[in-house]
Amino acid sequence: VERLELRHRRRARCEDRIRNLKDTGLRNLPLHQFAKNQIWTAIAALAADLIAWTQMLALTSHDARRWEPKRLRHR
């Protein structure tokens, strides 16, 4: 039972990261050329990494660590 619960938690964490990536710019590719969109995705991935590190290292409140990018922008 514990193994199944751990698997579900990992899956949920992965889905949270995907949702955060979409919120940081990967929902749509705005440019027409592949190379430019490749740069766009690299910048969006960097933004998602910065959010994850900020949540882990800088935010002290347990609730603040689970905030989505939209909420972090408004705070």
mmCIF file of the N, C-alpha and C atoms, coordinates in Angstrom:
data_MODEL
# 
_entry.id   MODEL 
# 
loop_
_atom_site.group_PDB 
_atom_site.id 
_atom_site.type_symbol 
_atom_site.label_atom_id 
_atom_site.label_alt_id 
_atom_site.label_comp_id 
_atom_site.label_asym_id 
_atom_site.label_entity_id 
_atom_site.label_seq_id 
_atom_site.pdbx_PDB_ins_code 
_atom_site.Cartn_x 
_atom_site.Cartn_y 
_atom_site.Cartn_z 
_atom_site.occupancy 
_atom_site.B_iso_or_equiv 
_atom_site.pdbx_formal_charge 
_atom_site.auth_seq_id 
_atom_site.auth_comp_id 
_atom_site.auth_asym_id 
_atom_site.auth_atom_id 
_atom_site.pdbx_PDB_model_num 
ATOM 1   N N  . VAL A 1 1  ? 0.832  -1.189 0.000   1.00 0.00 ? 1  VAL A N  1 
ATOM 2   C CA . VAL A 1 1  ? 0.000  0.000  0.000   1.00 0.00 ? 1  VAL A CA 1 
ATOM 3   C C  . VAL A 1 1  ? 0.878  1.255  0.000   1.00 0.00 ? 1  VAL A C  1 
ATOM 4   N N  . GLU A 1 2  ? 1.932  1.249  0.811   1.00 0.00 ? 2  GLU A N  1 
ATOM 5   C CA . GLU A 1 2  ? 2.812  2.409  0.882   1.00 0.00 ? 2  GLU A CA 1 
ATOM 6   C C  . GLU A 1 2  ? 3.515  2.653  -0.442  1.00 0.00 ? 2  GLU A C  1 
ATOM 7   N N  . ARG A 1 3  ? 3.879  1.606  -1.131  1.00 0.00 ? 3  ARG A N  1 
ATOM 8   C CA . ARG A 1 3  ? 4.552  1.733  -2.415  1.00 0.00 ? 3  ARG A CA 1 
ATOM 9   C C  . ARG A 1 3  ? 3.642  2.389  -3.444  1.00 0.00 ? 3  ARG A C  1 
ATOM 10  N N  . LEU A 1 4  ? 2.377  2.026  -3.431  1.00 0.00 ? 4  LEU A N  1 
ATOM 11  C CA . LEU A 1 4  ? 1.408  2.615  -4.344  1.00 0.00 ? 4  LEU A CA 1 
ATOM 12  C C  . LEU A 1 4  ? 1.184  4.092  -4.023  1.00 0.00 ? 4  LEU A C  1 
ATOM 13  N N  . GLU A 1 5  ? 1.120  4.416  -2.746  1.00 0.00 ? 5  GLU A N  1 
ATOM 14  C CA . GLU A 1 5  ? 0.945  5.812  -2.342  1.00 0.00 ? 5  GLU A CA 1 
ATOM 15  C C  . GLU A 1 5  ? 2.146  6.654  -2.762  1.00 0.00 ? 5  GLU A C  1 
ATOM 16  N N  . LEU A 1 6  ? 3.339  6.127  -2.599  1.00 0.00 ? 6  LEU A N  1 
ATOM 17  C CA . LEU A 1 6  ? 4.551  6.831  -3.018  1.00 0.00 ? 6  LEU A CA 1 
ATOM 18  C C  . LEU A 1 6  ? 4.548  7.055  -4.532  1.00 0.00 ? 6  LEU A C  1 
ATOM 19  N N  . ARG A 1 7  ? 4.113  6.067  -5.264  1.00 0.00 ? 7  ARG A N  1 
ATOM 20  C CA . ARG A 1 7  ? 4.029  6.187  -6.732  1.00 0.00 ? 7  ARG A CA 1 
ATOM 21  C C  . ARG A 1 7  ? 3.054  7.296  -7.135  1.00 0.00 ? 7  ARG A C  1 
ATOM 22  N N  . HIS A 1 8  ? 1.925  7.374  -6.452  1.00 0.00 ? 8  HIS A N  1 
ATOM 23  C CA . HIS A 1 8  ? 0.936  8.413  -6.754  1.00 0.00 ? 8  HIS A CA 1 
ATOM 24  C C  . HIS A 1 8  ? 1.463  9.800  -6.401  1.00 0.00 ? 8  HIS A C  1 
ATOM 25  N N  . ARG A 1 9  ? 2.184  9.897  -5.299  1.00 0.00 ? 9  ARG A N  1 
ATOM 26  C CA . ARG A 1 9  ? 2.773  11.196 -4.922  1.00 0.00 ? 9  ARG A CA 1 
ATOM 27  C C  . ARG A 1 9  ? 3.785  11.662 -5.947  1.00 0.00 ? 9  ARG A C  1 
ATOM 28  N N  . ARG A 1 10 ? 4.623  10.755 -6.419  1.00 0.00 ? 10 ARG A N  1 
ATOM 29  C CA . ARG A 1 10 ? 5.607  11.109 -7.443  1.00 0.00 ? 10 ARG A CA 1 
ATOM 30  C C  . ARG A 1 10 ? 4.922  11.556 -8.723  1.00 0.00 ? 10 ARG A C  1 
ATOM 31  N N  . ARG A 1 11 ? 3.876  10.853 -9.085  1.00 0.00 ? 11 ARG A N  1 
ATOM 32  C CA . ARG A 1 11 ? 3.123  11.211 -10.292 1.00 0.00 ? 11 ARG A CA 1 
ATOM 33  C C  . ARG A 1 11 ? 2.490  12.594 -10.143 1.00 0.00 ? 11 ARG A C  1 
ATOM 34  N N  . ALA A 1 12 ? 1.932  12.868 -8.986  1.00 0.00 ? 12 ALA A N  1 
ATOM 35  C CA . ALA A 1 12 ? 1.314  14.171 -8.737  1.00 0.00 ? 12 ALA A CA 1 
ATOM 36  C C  . ALA A 1 12 ? 2.363  15.276 -8.782  1.00 0.00 ? 12 ALA A C  1 
ATOM 37  N N  . ARG A 1 13 ? 3.541  15.022 -8.237  1.00 0.00 ? 13 ARG A N  1 
ATOM 38  C CA . ARG A 1 13 ? 4.620  16.007 -8.271  1.00 0.00 ? 13 ARG A CA 1 
ATOM 39  C C  . ARG A 1 13 ? 5.047  16.279 -9.708  1.00 0.00 ? 13 ARG A C  1 
ATOM 40  N N  . CYS A 1 14 ? 5.118  15.245 -10.516 1.00 0.00 ? 14 CYS A N  1 
ATOM 41  C CA . CYS A 1 14 ? 5.462  15.391 -11.931 1.00 0.00 ? 14 CYS A CA 1 
ATOM 42  C C  . CYS A 1 14 ? 4.404  16.217 -12.660 1.00 0.00 ? 14 CYS A C  1 
ATOM 43  N N  . GLU A 1 15 ? 3.140  15.945 -12.391 1.00 0.00 ? 15 GLU A N  1 
ATOM 44  C CA . GLU A 1 15 ? 2.061  16.710 -13.021 1.00 0.00 ? 15 GLU A CA 1 
ATOM 45  C C  . GLU A 1 15 ? 2.079  18.166 -12.576 1.00 0.00 ? 15 GLU A C  1 
ATOM 46  N N  . ASP A 1 16 ? 2.453  18.425 -11.328 1.00 0.00 ? 16 ASP A N  1 
ATOM 47  C CA . ASP A 1 16 ? 2.589  19.807 -10.859 1.00 0.00 ? 16 ASP A CA 1 
ATOM 48  C C  . ASP A 1 16 ? 3.685  20.531 -11.627 1.00 0.00 ? 16 ASP A C  1 
ATOM 49  N N  . ARG A 1 17 ? 4.801  19.856 -11.846 1.00 0.00 ? 17 ARG A N  1 
ATOM 50  C CA . ARG A 1 17 ? 5.907  20.473 -12.602 1.00 0.00 ? 17 ARG A CA 1 
ATOM 51  C C  . ARG A 1 17 ? 5.483  20.774 -14.034 1.00 0.00 ? 17 ARG A C  1 
ATOM 52  N N  . ILE A 1 18 ? 4.738  19.875 -14.646 1.00 0.00 ? 18 ILE A N  1 
ATOM 53  C CA . ILE A 1 18 ? 4.263  20.107 -16.015 1.00 0.00 ? 18 ILE A CA 1 
ATOM 54  C C  . ILE A 1 18 ? 3.319  21.301 -16.051 1.00 0.00 ? 18 ILE A C  1 
ATOM 55  N N  . ARG A 1 19 ? 2.434  21.391 -15.082 1.00 0.00 ? 19 ARG A N  1 
ATOM 56  C CA . ARG A 1 19 ? 1.515  22.526 -15.018 1.00 0.00 ? 19 ARG A CA 1 
ATOM 57  C C  . ARG A 1 19 ? 2.288  23.831 -14.818 1.00 0.00 ? 19 ARG A C  1 
ATOM 58  N N  . ASN A 1 20 ? 3.321  23.803 -13.983 1.00 0.00 ? 20 ASN A N  1 
ATOM 59  C CA . ASN A 1 20 ? 4.145  24.991 -13.780 1.00 0.00 ? 20 ASN A CA 1 
ATOM 60  C C  . ASN A 1 20 ? 4.893  25.377 -15.053 1.00 0.00 ? 20 ASN A C  1 
ATOM 61  N N  . LEU A 1 21 ? 5.373  24.393 -15.800 1.00 0.00 ? 21 LEU A N  1 
ATOM 62  C CA . LEU A 1 21 ? 6.035  24.689 -17.074 1.00 0.00 ? 21 LEU A CA 1 
ATOM 63  C C  . LEU A 1 21 ? 5.074  25.359 -18.047 1.00 0.00 ? 21 LEU A C  1 
ATOM 64  N N  . LYS A 1 22 ? 3.852  24.897 -18.076 1.00 0.00 ? 22 LYS A N  1 
ATOM 65  C CA . LYS A 1 22 ? 2.861  25.530 -18.950 1.00 0.00 ? 22 LYS A CA 1 
ATOM 66  C C  . LYS A 1 22 ? 2.585  26.962 -18.520 1.00 0.00 ? 22 LYS A C  1 
ATOM 67  N N  . ASP A 1 23 ? 2.592  27.210 -17.216 1.00 0.00 ? 23 ASP A N  1 
ATOM 68  C CA . ASP A 1 23 ? 2.360  28.566 -16.717 1.00 0.00 ? 23 ASP A CA 1 
ATOM 69  C C  . ASP A 1 23 ? 3.538  29.493 -16.971 1.00 0.00 ? 23 ASP A C  1 
ATOM 70  N N  . THR A 1 24 ? 4.732  28.952 -17.151 1.00 0.00 ? 24 THR A N  1 
ATOM 71  C CA . THR A 1 24 ? 5.901  29.794 -17.393 1.00 0.00 ? 24 THR A CA 1 
ATOM 72  C C  . THR A 1 24 ? 6.180  30.010 -18.869 1.00 0.00 ? 24 THR A C  1 
ATOM 73  N N  . GLY A 1 25 ? 5.352  29.472 -19.750 1.00 0.00 ? 25 GLY A N  1 
ATOM 74  C CA . GLY A 1 25 ? 5.524  29.799 -21.160 1.00 0.00 ? 25 GLY A CA 1 
ATOM 75  C C  . GLY A 1 25 ? 5.478  28.639 -22.125 1.00 0.00 ? 25 GLY A C  1 
ATOM 76  N N  . LEU A 1 26 ? 5.295  27.432 -21.668 1.00 0.00 ? 26 LEU A N  1 
ATOM 77  C CA . LEU A 1 26 ? 5.279  26.296 -22.595 1.00 0.00 ? 26 LEU A CA 1 
ATOM 78  C C  . LEU A 1 26 ? 3.875  25.884 -23.040 1.00 0.00 ? 26 LEU A C  1 
ATOM 79  N N  . ARG A 1 27 ? 2.895  26.694 -22.738 1.00 0.00 ? 27 ARG A N  1 
ATOM 80  C CA . ARG A 1 27 ? 1.539  26.365 -23.182 1.00 0.00 ? 27 ARG A CA 1 
ATOM 81  C C  . ARG A 1 27 ? 1.439  26.466 -24.700 1.00 0.00 ? 27 ARG A C  1 
ATOM 82  N N  . ASN A 1 28 ? 2.000  27.521 -25.256 1.00 0.00 ? 28 ASN A N  1 
ATOM 83  C CA . ASN A 1 28 ? 2.008  27.718 -26.703 1.00 0.00 ? 28 ASN A CA 1 
ATOM 84  C C  . ASN A 1 28 ? 3.393  28.185 -27.125 1.00 0.00 ? 28 ASN A C  1 
ATOM 85  N N  . LEU A 1 29 ? 3.806  27.771 -28.302 1.00 0.00 ? 29 LEU A N  1 
ATOM 86  C CA . LEU A 1 29 ? 5.066  28.265 -28.845 1.00 0.00 ? 29 LEU A CA 1 
ATOM 87  C C  . LEU A 1 29 ? 4.743  29.471 -29.711 1.00 0.00 ? 29 LEU A C  1 
ATOM 88  N N  . PRO A 1 30 ? 5.225  30.661 -29.334 1.00 0.00 ? 30 PRO A N  1 
ATOM 89  C CA . PRO A 1 30 ? 4.761  31.887 -29.975 1.00 0.00 ? 30 PRO A CA 1 
ATOM 90  C C  . PRO A 1 30 ? 5.450  32.241 -31.290 1.00 0.00 ? 30 PRO A C  1 
ATOM 91  N N  . LEU A 1 31 ? 6.539  31.588 -31.607 1.00 0.00 ? 31 LEU A N  1 
ATOM 92  C CA . LEU A 1 31 ? 7.325  31.998 -32.767 1.00 0.00 ? 31 LEU A CA 1 
ATOM 93  C C  . LEU A 1 31 ? 7.148  31.027 -33.929 1.00 0.00 ? 31 LEU A C  1 
ATOM 94  N N  . HIS A 1 32 ? 7.552  31.440 -35.110 1.00 0.00 ? 32 HIS A N  1 
ATOM 95  C CA . HIS A 1 32 ? 7.314  30.627 -36.306 1.00 0.00 ? 32 HIS A CA 1 
ATOM 96  C C  . HIS A 1 32 ? 8.502  29.762 -36.702 1.00 0.00 ? 32 HIS A C  1 
ATOM 97  N N  . GLN A 1 33 ? 9.674  30.069 -36.207 1.00 0.00 ? 33 GLN A N  1 
ATOM 98  C CA . GLN A 1 33 ? 10.853 29.297 -36.571 1.00 0.00 ? 33 GLN A CA 1 
ATOM 99  C C  . GLN A 1 33 ? 11.238 28.345 -35.451 1.00 0.00 ? 33 GLN A C  1 
ATOM 100 N N  . PHE A 1 34 ? 11.717 27.161 -35.844 1.00 0.00 ? 34 PHE A N  1 
ATOM 101 C CA . PHE A 1 34 ? 12.055 26.126 -34.872 1.00 0.00 ? 34 PHE A CA 1 
ATOM 102 C C  . PHE A 1 34 ? 13.151 26.589 -33.914 1.00 0.00 ? 34 PHE A C  1 
ATOM 103 N N  . ALA A 1 35 ? 14.208 27.200 -34.429 1.00 0.00 ? 35 ALA A N  1 
ATOM 104 C CA . ALA A 1 35 ? 15.330 27.613 -33.587 1.00 0.00 ? 35 ALA A CA 1 
ATOM 105 C C  . ALA A 1 35 ? 14.889 28.636 -32.537 1.00 0.00 ? 35 ALA A C  1 
ATOM 106 N N  . LYS A 1 36 ? 14.015 29.553 -32.925 1.00 0.00 ? 36 LYS A N  1 
ATOM 107 C CA . LYS A 1 36 ? 13.528 30.548 -31.970 1.00 0.00 ? 36 LYS A CA 1 
ATOM 108 C C  . LYS A 1 36 ? 12.654 29.903 -30.904 1.00 0.00 ? 36 LYS A C  1 
ATOM 109 N N  . ASN A 1 37 ? 11.832 28.951 -31.301 1.00 0.00 ? 37 ASN A N  1 
ATOM 110 C CA . ASN A 1 37 ? 11.012 28.238 -30.321 1.00 0.00 ? 37 ASN A CA 1 
ATOM 111 C C  . ASN A 1 37 ? 11.874 27.373 -29.407 1.00 0.00 ? 37 ASN A C  1 
ATOM 112 N N  . GLN A 1 38 ? 12.985 26.884 -29.918 1.00 0.00 ? 38 GLN A N  1 
ATOM 113 C CA . GLN A 1 38 ? 13.908 26.107 -29.103 1.00 0.00 ? 38 GLN A CA 1 
ATOM 114 C C  . GLN A 1 38 ? 14.499 26.990 -28.002 1.00 0.00 ? 38 GLN A C  1 
ATOM 115 N N  . ILE A 1 39 ? 14.853 28.215 -28.341 1.00 0.00 ? 39 ILE A N  1 
ATOM 116 C CA . ILE A 1 39 ? 15.351 29.165 -27.346 1.00 0.00 ? 39 ILE A CA 1 
ATOM 117 C C  . ILE A 1 39 ? 14.249 29.492 -26.341 1.00 0.00 ? 39 ILE A C  1 
ATOM 118 N N  . TRP A 1 40 ? 13.021 29.673 -26.845 1.00 0.00 ? 40 TRP A N  1 
ATOM 119 C CA . TRP A 1 40 ? 11.879 29.965 -25.976 1.00 0.00 ? 40 TRP A CA 1 
ATOM 120 C C  . TRP A 1 40 ? 11.676 28.853 -24.943 1.00 0.00 ? 40 TRP A C  1 
ATOM 121 N N  . THR A 1 41 ? 11.756 27.603 -25.372 1.00 0.00 ? 41 THR A N  1 
ATOM 122 C CA . THR A 1 41 ? 11.553 26.485 -24.441 1.00 0.00 ? 41 THR A CA 1 
ATOM 123 C C  . THR A 1 41 ? 12.690 26.412 -23.419 1.00 0.00 ? 41 THR A C  1 
ATOM 124 N N  . ALA A 1 42 ? 13.906 26.731 -23.833 1.00 0.00 ? 42 ALA A N  1 
ATOM 125 C CA . ALA A 1 42 ? 15.027 26.734 -22.893 1.00 0.00 ? 42 ALA A CA 1 
ATOM 126 C C  . ALA A 1 42 ? 14.826 27.804 -21.817 1.00 0.00 ? 42 ALA A C  1 
ATOM 127 N N  . ILE A 1 43 ? 14.349 28.976 -22.218 1.00 0.00 ? 43 ILE A N  1 
ATOM 128 C CA . ILE A 1 43 ? 14.094 30.052 -21.254 1.00 0.00 ? 43 ILE A CA 1 
ATOM 129 C C  . ILE A 1 43 ? 12.957 29.672 -20.314 1.00 0.00 ? 43 ILE A C  1 
ATOM 130 N N  . ALA A 1 44 ? 11.909 29.046 -20.850 1.00 0.00 ? 44 ALA A N  1 
ATOM 131 C CA . ALA A 1 44 ? 10.781 28.616 -20.009 1.00 0.00 ? 44 ALA A CA 1 
ATOM 132 C C  . ALA A 1 44 ? 11.227 27.539 -19.019 1.00 0.00 ? 44 ALA A C  1 
ATOM 133 N N  . ALA A 1 45 ? 12.087 26.628 -19.456 1.00 0.00 ? 45 ALA A N  1 
ATOM 134 C CA . ALA A 1 45 ? 12.599 25.595 -18.550 1.00 0.00 ? 45 ALA A CA 1 
ATOM 135 C C  . ALA A 1 45 ? 13.475 26.214 -17.466 1.00 0.00 ? 45 ALA A C  1 
ATOM 136 N N  . LEU A 1 46 ? 14.268 27.204 -17.826 1.00 0.00 ? 46 LEU A N  1 
ATOM 137 C CA . LEU A 1 46 ? 15.088 27.910 -16.840 1.00 0.00 ? 46 LEU A CA 1 
ATOM 138 C C  . LEU A 1 46 ? 14.213 28.614 -15.809 1.00 0.00 ? 46 LEU A C  1 
ATOM 139 N N  . ALA A 1 47 ? 13.129 29.242 -16.276 1.00 0.00 ? 47 ALA A N  1 
ATOM 140 C CA . ALA A 1 47 ? 12.199 29.907 -15.357 1.00 0.00 ? 47 ALA A CA 1 
ATOM 141 C C  . ALA A 1 47 ? 11.571 28.895 -14.399 1.00 0.00 ? 47 ALA A C  1 
ATOM 142 N N  . ALA A 1 48 ? 11.200 27.737 -14.908 1.00 0.00 ? 48 ALA A N  1 
ATOM 143 C CA . ALA A 1 48 ? 10.607 26.706 -14.050 1.00 0.00 ? 48 ALA A CA 1 
ATOM 144 C C  . ALA A 1 48 ? 11.617 26.199 -13.024 1.00 0.00 ? 48 ALA A C  1 
ATOM 145 N N  . ASP A 1 49 ? 12.872 26.042 -13.430 1.00 0.00 ? 49 ASP A N  1 
ATOM 146 C CA . ASP A 1 49 ? 13.916 25.631 -12.490 1.00 0.00 ? 49 ASP A CA 1 
ATOM 147 C C  . ASP A 1 49 ? 14.124 26.676 -11.395 1.00 0.00 ? 49 ASP A C  1 
ATOM 148 N N  . LEU A 1 50 ? 14.123 27.947 -11.794 1.00 0.00 ? 50 LEU A N  1 
ATOM 149 C CA . LEU A 1 50 ? 14.285 29.017 -10.807 1.00 0.00 ? 50 LEU A CA 1 
ATOM 150 C C  . LEU A 1 50 ? 13.139 29.033 -9.809  1.00 0.00 ? 50 LEU A C  1 
ATOM 151 N N  . ILE A 1 51 ? 11.937 28.792 -10.283 1.00 0.00 ? 51 ILE A N  1 
ATOM 152 C CA . ILE A 1 51 ? 10.777 28.734 -9.383  1.00 0.00 ? 51 ILE A CA 1 
ATOM 153 C C  . ILE A 1 51 ? 10.924 27.566 -8.408  1.00 0.00 ? 51 ILE A C  1 
ATOM 154 N N  . ALA A 1 52 ? 11.322 26.408 -8.921  1.00 0.00 ? 52 ALA A N  1 
ATOM 155 C CA . ALA A 1 52 ? 11.468 25.230 -8.060  1.00 0.00 ? 52 ALA A CA 1 
ATOM 156 C C  . ALA A 1 52 ? 12.546 25.453 -7.002  1.00 0.00 ? 52 ALA A C  1 
ATOM 157 N N  . TRP A 1 53 ? 13.667 26.031 -7.381  1.00 0.00 ? 53 TRP A N  1 
ATOM 158 C CA . TRP A 1 53 ? 14.739 26.292 -6.409  1.00 0.00 ? 53 TRP A CA 1 
ATOM 159 C C  . TRP A 1 53 ? 14.321 27.354 -5.410  1.00 0.00 ? 53 TRP A C  1 
ATOM 160 N N  . THR A 1 54 ? 13.620 28.378 -5.872  1.00 0.00 ? 54 THR A N  1 
ATOM 161 C CA . THR A 1 54 ? 13.154 29.421 -4.968  1.00 0.00 ? 54 THR A CA 1 
ATOM 162 C C  . THR A 1 54 ? 12.189 28.844 -3.942  1.00 0.00 ? 54 THR A C  1 
ATOM 163 N N  . GLN A 1 55 ? 11.285 27.995 -4.402  1.00 0.00 ? 55 GLN A N  1 
ATOM 164 C CA . GLN A 1 55 ? 10.337 27.379 -3.482  1.00 0.00 ? 55 GLN A CA 1 
ATOM 165 C C  . GLN A 1 55 ? 11.053 26.507 -2.457  1.00 0.00 ? 55 GLN A C  1 
ATOM 166 N N  . MET A 1 56 ? 12.093 25.826 -2.879  1.00 0.00 ? 56 MET A N  1 
ATOM 167 C CA . MET A 1 56 ? 12.781 24.912 -1.983  1.00 0.00 ? 56 MET A CA 1 
ATOM 168 C C  . MET A 1 56 ? 13.705 25.648 -1.002  1.00 0.00 ? 56 MET A C  1 
ATOM 169 N N  . LEU A 1 57 ? 14.365 26.703 -1.466  1.00 0.00 ? 57 LEU A N  1 
ATOM 170 C CA . LEU A 1 57 ? 15.390 27.330 -0.639  1.00 0.00 ? 57 LEU A CA 1 
ATOM 171 C C  . LEU A 1 57 ? 14.953 28.618 0.055   1.00 0.00 ? 57 LEU A C  1 
ATOM 172 N N  . ALA A 1 58 ? 14.148 29.436 -0.614  1.00 0.00 ? 58 ALA A N  1 
ATOM 173 C CA . ALA A 1 58 ? 13.873 30.769 -0.094  1.00 0.00 ? 58 ALA A CA 1 
ATOM 174 C C  . ALA A 1 58 ? 12.545 30.892 0.639   1.00 0.00 ? 58 ALA A C  1 
ATOM 175 N N  . LEU A 1 59 ? 11.564 30.142 0.248   1.00 0.00 ? 59 LEU A N  1 
ATOM 176 C CA . LEU A 1 59 ? 10.258 30.273 0.885   1.00 0.00 ? 59 LEU A CA 1 
ATOM 177 C C  . LEU A 1 59 ? 10.204 29.407 2.138   1.00 0.00 ? 59 LEU A C  1 
ATOM 178 N N  . THR A 1 60 ? 9.916  30.045 3.262   1.00 0.00 ? 60 THR A N  1 
ATOM 179 C CA . THR A 1 60 ? 9.955  29.328 4.529   1.00 0.00 ? 60 THR A CA 1 
ATOM 180 C C  . THR A 1 60 ? 8.615  28.704 4.906   1.00 0.00 ? 60 THR A C  1 
ATOM 181 N N  . SER A 1 61 ? 7.542  29.300 4.465   1.00 0.00 ? 61 SER A N  1 
ATOM 182 C CA . SER A 1 61 ? 6.218  28.776 4.791   1.00 0.00 ? 61 SER A CA 1 
ATOM 183 C C  . SER A 1 61 ? 5.931  27.531 3.956   1.00 0.00 ? 61 SER A C  1 
ATOM 184 N N  . HIS A 1 62 ? 5.367  26.520 4.601   1.00 0.00 ? 62 HIS A N  1 
ATOM 185 C CA . HIS A 1 62 ? 5.027  25.286 3.878   1.00 0.00 ? 62 HIS A CA 1 
ATOM 186 C C  . HIS A 1 62 ? 3.987  25.553 2.794   1.00 0.00 ? 62 HIS A C  1 
ATOM 187 N N  . ASP A 1 63 ? 3.032  26.439 3.075   1.00 0.00 ? 63 ASP A N  1 
ATOM 188 C CA . ASP A 1 63 ? 2.019  26.780 2.076   1.00 0.00 ? 63 ASP A CA 1 
ATOM 189 C C  . ASP A 1 63 ? 2.637  27.512 0.893   1.00 0.00 ? 63 ASP A C  1 
ATOM 190 N N  . ALA A 1 64 ? 3.574  28.409 1.147   1.00 0.00 ? 64 ALA A N  1 
ATOM 191 C CA . ALA A 1 64 ? 4.203  29.186 0.076   1.00 0.00 ? 64 ALA A CA 1 
ATOM 192 C C  . ALA A 1 64 ? 5.010  28.298 -0.855  1.00 0.00 ? 64 ALA A C  1 
ATOM 193 N N  . ARG A 1 65 ? 5.502  27.200 -0.368  1.00 0.00 ? 65 ARG A N  1 
ATOM 194 C CA . ARG A 1 65 ? 6.283  26.293 -1.212  1.00 0.00 ? 65 ARG A CA 1 
ATOM 195 C C  . ARG A 1 65 ? 5.426  25.586 -2.244  1.00 0.00 ? 65 ARG A C  1 
ATOM 196 N N  . ARG A 1 66 ? 4.127  25.536 -2.023  1.00 0.00 ? 66 ARG A N  1 
ATOM 197 C CA . ARG A 1 66 ? 3.233  24.861 -2.962  1.00 0.00 ? 66 ARG A CA 1 
ATOM 198 C C  . ARG A 1 66 ? 2.507  25.812 -3.894  1.00 0.00 ? 66 ARG A C  1 
ATOM 199 N N  . TRP A 1 67 ? 2.797  27.126 -3.809  1.00 0.00 ? 67 TRP A N  1 
ATOM 200 C CA . TRP A 1 67 ? 2.128  28.087 -4.667  1.00 0.00 ? 67 TRP A CA 1 
ATOM 201 C C  . TRP A 1 67 ? 2.504  27.885 -6.125  1.00 0.00 ? 67 TRP A C  1 
ATOM 202 N N  . GLU A 1 68 ? 1.534  28.101 -6.988  1.00 0.00 ? 68 GLU A N  1 
ATOM 203 C CA . GLU A 1 68 ? 1.746  28.015 -8.433  1.00 0.00 ? 68 GLU A CA 1 
ATOM 204 C C  . GLU A 1 68 ? 2.408  29.313 -8.919  1.00 0.00 ? 68 GLU A C  1 
ATOM 205 N N  . PRO A 1 69 ? 3.009  29.315 -10.110 1.00 0.00 ? 69 PRO A N  1 
ATOM 206 C CA . PRO A 1 69 ? 3.655  30.526 -10.627 1.00 0.00 ? 69 PRO A CA 1 
ATOM 207 C C  . PRO A 1 69 ? 2.734  31.746 -10.705 1.00 0.00 ? 69 PRO A C  1 
ATOM 208 N N  . LYS A 1 70 ? 1.480  31.532 -11.039 1.00 0.00 ? 70 LYS A N  1 
ATOM 209 C CA . LYS A 1 70 ? 0.546  32.663 -11.112 1.00 0.00 ? 70 LYS A CA 1 
ATOM 210 C C  . LYS A 1 70 ? 0.403  33.331 -9.748  1.00 0.00 ? 70 LYS A C  1 
ATOM 211 N N  . ARG A 1 71 ? 0.289  32.545 -8.713  1.00 0.00 ? 71 ARG A N  1 
ATOM 212 C CA . ARG A 1 71 ? 0.147  33.101 -7.375  1.00 0.00 ? 71 ARG A CA 1 
ATOM 213 C C  . ARG A 1 71 ? 1.440  33.773 -6.912  1.00 0.00 ? 71 ARG A C  1 
ATOM 214 N N  . LEU A 1 72 ? 2.580  33.195 -7.263  1.00 0.00 ? 72 LEU A N  1 
ATOM 215 C CA . LEU A 1 72 ? 3.855  33.813 -6.912  1.00 0.00 ? 72 LEU A CA 1 
ATOM 216 C C  . LEU A 1 72 ? 4.008  35.180 -7.569  1.00 0.00 ? 72 LEU A C  1 
ATOM 217 N N  . ARG A 1 73 ? 3.552  35.310 -8.795  1.00 0.00 ? 73 ARG A N  1 
ATOM 218 C CA . ARG A 1 73 ? 3.632  36.600 -9.493  1.00 0.00 ? 73 ARG A CA 1 
ATOM 219 C C  . ARG A 1 73 ? 2.790  37.642 -8.793  1.00 0.00 ? 73 ARG A C  1 
ATOM 220 N N  . HIS A 1 74 ? 1.624  37.254 -8.300  1.00 0.00 ? 74 HIS A N  1 
ATOM 221 C CA . HIS A 1 74 ? 0.724  38.219 -7.648  1.00 0.00 ? 74 HIS A CA 1 
ATOM 222 C C  . HIS A 1 74 ? 1.197  38.583 -6.241  1.00 0.00 ? 74 HIS A C  1 
ATOM 223 N N  . ARG A 1 75 ? 1.994  37.738 -5.637  1.00 0.00 ? 75 ARG A N  1 
ATOM 224 C CA . ARG A 1 75 ? 2.511  38.020 -4.294  1.00 0.00 ? 75 ARG A CA 1 
ATOM 225 C C  . ARG A 1 75 ? 3.727  38.903 -4.380  1.00 0.00 ? 75 ARG A C  1 
# 
